[in-house]
Amino acid sequence: MKIKNLITRLGVAVIGAVTIIACAKIPKEAVAVENFEKEKYLGKWYEIARLDFRYERDLNNTTANYSINEDGSIKVTNKGYNYVKKEWDEAIGKAKFRGDESVAMLKVSFFGPFYSGYNVIALDSEYTYALVAGKNLDYLWILSRETTIPEAVKKEYLDIAEELGYKTSDLIWVEHNDQE
């Protein structure tokens, strides 16, 4: 029984280490925003564009709302309208800074102890538009406080993403037509 218990504990430790290492990622050459002000980032953001992945597949009218949890972590409420199923989807998770809160490198979880990278790599001074990179080149979002983004900001963020190696031609441009 002692060997079985030891193997179980080692397995849990390995999974924990892999989870910590996996969540601490930012795409090579990407740099998170410094002098980040958490309070200014809170509130509602509209998803303008994203690289599609299974948890957001078939969603439009997608938003992210950030608020503070009692424990100081950030509550993340993602919402979108599934135009195939004709129903709203919502996911609630939490985000934590991976280090100093003045650097926009966070980890976010919607599934218990499993975290993934959430890195704000471009942000205007008014906190109106944001470019967010995930843990690797498979995850990218363009966010705005409004349902549209100026062409100049769009071009700037696409240029940044392309320089990092993102395939911006694969971006899904989200429709916002107030289904709610």
C-alpha positions in Angstrom: 0.0 0.0 0.0 2.9 2.4 0.8 4.3 2.0 -2.8 0.9 2.6 -4.3 0.4 5.7 -2.2 3.9 7.0 -3.1 3.2 6.4 -6.8 -0.1 8.3 -6.5 1.6 11.2 -4.8 4.4 11.3 -7.4 1.7 11.3 -10.1 -0.1 14.2 -8.5 3.2 16.1 -8.1 4.1 15.6 -11.8 0.7 16.7 -12.9 1.0 19.8 -10.7 4.4 20.6 -12.1 3.3 20.2 -15.7 0.3 22.4 -15.0 2.5 25.1 -13.5 5.0 25.0 -16.3 2.2 24.8 -19.0 0.4 27.9 -17.6 3.5 30.0 -17.4 3.9 30.4 -21.1 3.8 33.4 -23.5 4.6 33.1 -27.2 8.3 33.4 -28.0 9.3 37.1 -28.6 6.0 38.3 -27.2 6.2 40.8 -24.3 3.5 41.5 -21.8 2.4 45.1 -21.2 4.2 46.7 -18.3 2.8 49.4 -16.0 -0.4 47.5 -16.2 -3.3 48.8 -14.0 -5.6 45.9 -13.1 -8.5 48.2 -12.1 -8.5 50.0 -15.4 -8.7 46.6 -17.2 -11.8 45.4 -15.3 -15.2 45.6 -16.8 -16.7 44.5 -20.1 -14.7 43.8 -23.3 -16.1 42.8 -26.7 -14.2 40.2 -28.6 -13.5 41.7 -32.0 -11.4 38.8 -33.4 -10.0 35.5 -32.2 -8.2 32.4 -33.4 -10.9 29.8 -33.2 -10.7 26.9 -30.7 -13.2 24.4 -29.4 -14.6 26.3 -26.4 -15.6 29.3 -28.6 -16.5 27.5 -31.8 -19.7 28.8 -33.4 -19.9 31.8 -31.0 -20.7 35.4 -31.9 -21.6 38.3 -29.7 -18.8 37.2 -27.5 -17.8 39.3 -24.5 -15.5 39.0 -21.5 -16.3 40.6 -18.2 -13.6 41.0 -15.6 -14.2 41.7 -11.9 -12.5 41.1 -8.6 -13.2 37.9 -6.5 -13.1 38.0 -2.7 -9.7 36.3 -2.7 -8.2 39.0 -4.9 -8.2 36.9 -8.1 -10.0 38.2 -11.2 -13.4 36.7 -12.0 -13.7 36.0 -15.7 -17.1 35.7 -17.2 -17.1 34.8 -20.9 -20.3 34.9 -22.8 -21.3 34.3 -26.4 -24.3 33.4 -28.6 -24.0 30.0 -30.2 -25.6 30.6 -33.6 -25.7 26.9 -34.4 -27.5 25.8 -31.2 -29.3 29.1 -31.0 -28.5 29.6 -27.3 -26.2 31.6 -25.1 -23.1 30.0 -23.7 -21.4 31.2 -20.6 -18.1 30.2 -18.9 -16.9 31.5 -15.5 -13.3 31.2 -14.5 -10.6 33.0 -12.7 -7.4 34.7 -13.5 -4.3 35.3 -11.4 -1.1 37.2 -12.1 1.9 35.1 -12.6 4.1 37.6 -10.9 4.0 41.3 -10.4 0.6 42.8 -11.0 2.1 45.6 -13.0 3.0 43.1 -15.7 0.0 41.9 -17.8 1.0 38.2 -17.6 -1.8 36.2 -16.1 -3.0 32.6 -16.0 -6.7 31.8 -16.4 -8.7 28.7 -15.5 -12.1 27.6 -16.4 -11.4 24.0 -15.3 -10.3 23.7 -11.7 -6.5 23.5 -11.3 -5.7 23.7 -15.0 -4.5 27.2 -16.1 -3.5 28.6 -19.4 -1.6 31.8 -20.4 -3.4 35.1 -20.7 -1.0 37.8 -21.8 -2.0 41.3 -22.7 0.7 42.2 -25.3 -0.7 45.5 -26.6 -3.0 48.0 -24.9 -3.9 51.6 -25.6 -3.4 54.2 -22.8 -7.2 54.5 -22.2 -7.7 50.7 -21.9 -10.1 50.7 -24.8 -8.4 48.2 -27.1 -6.3 45.2 -26.2 -4.3 42.5 -28.0 -4.2 39.3 -25.9 -1.9 36.3 -26.6 -2.5 32.9 -25.1 0.2 30.4 -24.2 1.3 29.9 -27.8 0.5 30.9 -31.4 -2.8 29.0 -31.3 -4.5 31.6 -29.1 -5.0 35.2 -29.9 -7.8 37.8 -29.2 -8.4 41.4 -30.2 -10.7 43.1 -27.6 -12.5 46.4 -27.5 -14.7 48.3 -25.1 -17.0 48.8 -28.0 -18.3 46.3 -30.7 -16.0 47.8 -33.3 -12.3 48.8 -33.5 -10.8 51.6 -35.5 -9.0 50.5 -38.7 -5.7 52.0 -37.5 -5.8 50.0 -34.2 -6.8 46.9 -36.1 -3.8 47.3 -38.5 -1.4 47.9 -35.6 -2.5 44.8 -33.7 -2.5 42.6 -36.8 1.1 43.8 -37.5 2.2 43.0 -34.0 0.6 39.6 -34.2 2.1 38.8 -37.6 5.6 39.9 -36.4 5.2 37.3 -33.5 4.3 34.6 -36.0 0.6 34.5 -35.7 -1.3 33.5 -38.8 -3.8 36.4 -38.8 -5.5 35.2 -41.9 -7.1 32.5 -39.6 -8.7 35.1 -37.3 -12.5 34.8 -36.8 -14.0 38.3 -37.0 -16.8 38.3 -34.4 -20.2 39.6 -35.3 -22.0 41.7 -32.7 -25.7 42.0 -33.4 -27.2 42.2 -29.9 -28.9 38.8 -29.8 -29.5 39.4 -26.1 
